[in-house]
């Protein structure tokens, strides 16, 4: 490989991955070759192990495209073509995106909404259900809502869905959490858990996946309005032939198999969670020392991504702040939540404590260049 220096990505994804993961993509493998079939099989088996679920009860369904492709595929597959109604538990942009998907598909959606700086409250969801609702075929929640960083109690919500909505399937969007935030899918009674290759498992973009309960998935056959987003047919093809129905992202799959090997060598979920937590701790302490105020505090605060209010100083410009950090090789997330002027810094990917410490030094230097005093107002 050429000696090209990459910027450090402090984002919720796509995120930085190791050199060895990138090097795994330097080979060409035929999409229908026996080696690629072995790669796909290994990945599917390993994903079930990462999630801690039984292969008798769950299957891993790989799909081309970003995580949103898989989320939409679940709605396509789980919702009947006529009379479908879903319950969405929303406290951020990714829950709202589910509502947009439903609107485009013509699926009726009832929303139980919360502020972006608070977690979904199972008691309030239960109150709304007691007040009356539809005959739901699906309920959905986001595990780690990366528009703010809040972690929702998807286990409690799953048990509530099973108790109050016995006919509904349950979708957990674990895009930015699977592999680093403990999630007992079986105990949560999740029928579909969605995540992506380029998040906490530290692969490269190109595909996402659904961990689907086998029985409910079989019962969803024929529902999908889409050919390419039909999870039931994709699972059938993977099980029967070991292949994607359409051209697979071969290089991304090779990279992901290597990423999964490195995930296990690091120590699996506990070890990755420890590293990300340490990244988060260093960032929090440094940002607090500079006077930055967090959006979240206490209940529901996660360690995947951190959200900070803009300093209230006439010299502070986020565009200038972001561009200056990027020029120094430090890429933070440019987006913000809708309720407040905030910016986000991710703690995941191939980031280590020394990277967080270096980012803090760069932030202090940029603030000095902008003539923003520290501690910031």
N, C-alpha and C positions, 0 to 999 in steps of 0.2 A: 504493500500500500504506500502511496505517496505520503510525505510528511506534512499533512495538512492539519492545522490546529483548529479544533472545533470550539465553538463557544459553549459555556456551561449553561444548561437550560434549567432554570428554576421555575418550571411551568407544570401544570397538571397533565401534560402530554400533548403531542409527542414529546418524549423526554430523552435525555442522554442515555446511551447504552455503551457497553464495554467495547473495546477494540475487537475482542474475540467474537462477540456477537456480530459485529459488522463483517469481520473476515469470513464468517460462515456463509455469507452471501456471494462469495467470489467464485462459486462453482455453479454451473448450469446443470440442472437435473430435469429430465423430461416429466411433464405433468402427469403422464400415465405410466411412468416407469415404476418398476418394482421398488426401487429405493424411495421414491416419493410416497408410495403407498405405505411403506414402513414408517416414514417420517410422520405422516398423518396419523397412523395408528398410535405411534409413541406419544405424540402430542395429546391425542384424545384421552389416552389412559392416564398420562401424567396430570392433566387438568383435573380429572376426578380426584386424584390423590391430593393435589393442592387444595381443593375445596373440601376434602375430607368426606366425600360421599361415596356410596356404594355403586359399583357398576351394574348391579342388579336393579337398582332403583333409578339411577340417573344415566344419561348419555350426554357426551360432549358433542355439540353440533357446531362445526366451524363454518364461517360465512365470509366471503370476500367483503371488503369495505370497512368503514369506521364503525365505532360502537353504535352510533345512531342507526346504522343499517340493521344491526341486530335487534335493537329496541323496536324498530318499526316492524321487523320480521315477526317478533313475538305478537304484536297487535294484529298483524295480518293473519297469523296462524291460529292464535288463541280465540279470536272473536268470530263468531258465525257471521255469515254475509248478511243475514237479516236479523233485525231486532237486538243487535249487540249493545250492551251498556256497560261502561267500566267506571271504576272509582279510582281517582288519582289523588294521592296524598302529596301535596306540593309545598316546598319551601325554598324554591330557587329556580334558576334558569332551566335546569335539566328536567325537572318536573313539568315546567311549563312547555318544554319541547314535546313531551308526551301528549299534552293537550293539543298542540299544533298537529301532531301526527294523527290523532283521532279526528280532528276537524277535517283534515285532508281526506281521510278514509271514509268519512261519513259515519263514524262511530260515536254514539252519544256518550258523553263523559261528564260525570259529576265530580266536582273538585272540592276537596277539603284542604283549604289553603292556610298557610302560616307565614309569618314574617321570614325574611331571608336570614335574619340573625338569630333565629330560634329553631329548635328541632321540631319535627312532627310529633305532636303529643297524642299518644294512644287514647288517653281519656277523652280528649276533645273529639277525636275521630269517632269514638264509641258514642259520644253524645249526639253527633250528627247522624249516625246510623240509627240510633234510637228514635230520632225525630222523623225518620222515614227516608227511604231512598229507593233506588231502582232494584230490579232483579239483575244483579251484576254477574257478568261472565268472567270478569277479570278485575283484580285490584292491583295497584302498582305503587311502589315507593322507591326513592333513591337512597342508597346506603350512605355514601359520602357525597353530599351536594357541594360540588367544587366551585360553585358561584360564590360561596362564602367560606367553605371548609367544615361546615357542621356535619356531624355524623348522626344519622337517624337510627332509632331503635327498631330496626327491621325485624328482629326476632319477636319483640312484643307485638308489633303490627301484624306479623304473620299469624301469631296465635289468635289475635283479635279477628282477623279475616276468617280463619278456620272456624271460630266460634260463632260469629255473627253472620257470616256469608258462606255457609257450607257449600253452596253450589259454585262459588267463584274460584278461579285459579289465581295464583299470586306471583307477581313479577317483582324481582328485586334487581334494580340497576346497580350493580357493583363495579361500575366502570373504573372508578379511581380508588377502589379499596381491595379488590380480590388479590390475595397474595401478601397483604401487609396489614390489613385490619381484620382481626378474627371474625369469621362469619360461619355459623353453624347452619348451613342451608337446610338440612333435614329437620333440625329442631325448629327453625323458623317456618317450616312447612312451605318452603318456596318451591313452586312448580317450575319457574324459570329464573335463572341467575345469569345476567348478561355482563360480560366484561370484554376487554380489548387487549390485543397483544402488546401494545405500546404504552402500557401504564405501569403498575407496580411489578409486573413480571419482567419488565425491562427488555421487551423485544422491539421490533421496528414496526412502523405502520404498515397496514396492508390487509389485515383481517381482524375480525372479532369473533366472539363465540358465545354460545348459550349452553349452560348446564341445565338440561331439561329433564324433568321427571318422565320416565318412559311411558307410563300409562296415560297420563293426560295428553302427552304429545301425540300418541297414536289416535286418541279420540278427536284430535283436531284436524285430522286428515280431511282435505276437501274444503277447508275454510278459506284458505288464502286467496286473495284477489290478485296476487302477484305471482308470476312464475319464478322469478329469481329470488324472492324473499319468502319462499315457502319452506319453513323449517321442517315440516313433516317430511316433505319430499327430499330435502337435503339430508336429513338423518337416514332416510331409507337408502339413499344412494351411498352414503358413507358406510352404513352397515353391510350393504350387499356387496359393494365393489371396493370399498376402501378409498373411494375417489370423490372429489367434488363433482357436482353435475356439470359445472362450467369451469373454464380455465382457472386453476388455483393460483394464488400468489406464491409461487414456488420459492423465490428467494426469501421472502418474509417468513415462510414456514421453516426454512433451513435455519434462519437466524433465531427463530423462536425456540426451536429444539435446543439450540446452544444456550439460549437464555434460561430455559428450564433446568438445564444441567447446572448452570451457575447458581440458580436459585436454590437448588438442593444442596450444592456444595457450601453455600453461605449458611445454611441451616434452616431453610424453609421459612414459613410464615413468622415464627418467633424471632428469628435472627433479622429478617428484613424489617419487621416492626421495630426492633430495638434500634437499628441504624437510623430509620426514618424518625423515630422518637428523639434520638440524640441530635439529629439535624435540626429538628423542630425546637428542641430546648436551647441549642446554641443560638438559633435565629431569634427566638423570643427574648432571651436575655440581652442580646446585643441590640435589638430594635428598641426594647424597653429602656435600655441605658441611653439611647439616642433620643428618647422622648416620644417615640411613635406609639400610638394608641391602637390596640386591636379592635376589630369589629366584634369578635366573639370573646366571651369570657365565661369559664365555668361549664355548665351543663351543655353537652352536645359538641363541645369544642374538640376537633380532631387534630391529627398531626400530619395529614397529607398535604394540606396547603394552608397558608396563613394569610389573613386579610387585615390590612392596616388602613386607617383613615389618612387622607392627605394632611400634611402639615398646614396649619393656617398661617401662612406667611406670604406676603406679596411677591416674594422672589421665587416661590416654588411653582414650577410648571411640571406637571407629570410628563408631558411629551418630552421636555428637555431632560428630565430625570431618567426616563426610560431609554432615550437615545444615547445618553452619556454612558449609562451602564452597559448598553449593548456594544458601544465602541470599545469598552474595556473587557469585552468577552463575557459579560454577565447578562443573561436574558431573563428578565422577570416577565410575569404575565401582564399584558397590556390592558386586559379587560377590567371591568368593575361591576359591582352589584348595582341594582337600579335605585336602591333607597338612599345611598350615601356615596360620597366621593371617596373611593377606596382603591387600593391596588393590592395585587396578590403575589405571593412568593411561594413556589412549590418546594417541597422538601424531599421529593421522590426521584427515582431514576438512579443513574450511576453518580450519585452525590454522596459525599462523605463529610465528616465534621470539618476537615480542613477547607473544603469548598465553601461551607457556610461561613467560616471565619473570614475567608478571603472576600466573599461577597459583602460582608459587613464593613470591611475596610474600604471597599470600593464605594459603598453607599456613603460612608462618612466623607470620603474624598469628593464625591459629586456634590454633596450638600455644601461643602466648603467652597467649591467652585461657583455654586449658585448663590453664595452669600446667605444661606439659610442657617441660622444659628443652631447649635446643638447644646442642650436638648432642644428639639424642634418644638415650636409652640403648638 
